[in-house]
Amino acid sequence: MEGLYHILDSKVSESLIEYEIQLTDEKHPIFQAHFPNNHLLPGFLHIDIASKLLDKELSKITKAKFLQAILPLDKILFIIEKKEQNYKIITKKDNKKCSEFIFVTR
């Protein structure tokens, strides 16, 4: 996953953490594999990127919805709300929700 994205901005408040990232272009191996003629960020990578941004190891997913495709070069906002051992994460691009998931850390 190296080189897939870079962090543009981060904000931390009492109740939320936000990261804005920008994905690399379609030449990255992830996009070449998924799907060769219709490059999309795989759903599991929404979760994996959030885990890496938080520097937390994932224990389980309790809910996940993928609503809109994330494409090469997209700027994505990760909005993260912590609730005890759970994190509710919403991803957005162009102010539209792309995914929403809840995961539990170890």
Secondary structure, DSSP 4 states (H G I P E B T S, - for coil): -TTSEEEEEEEE-SSEEEEEEEE--TTSHHHHHS-TTS----HHHHHHHHHHHHT--EEEEEEEEE-S---TT-EEEEEEEEETTEEEEEEEETTEEEEEEEEEE-
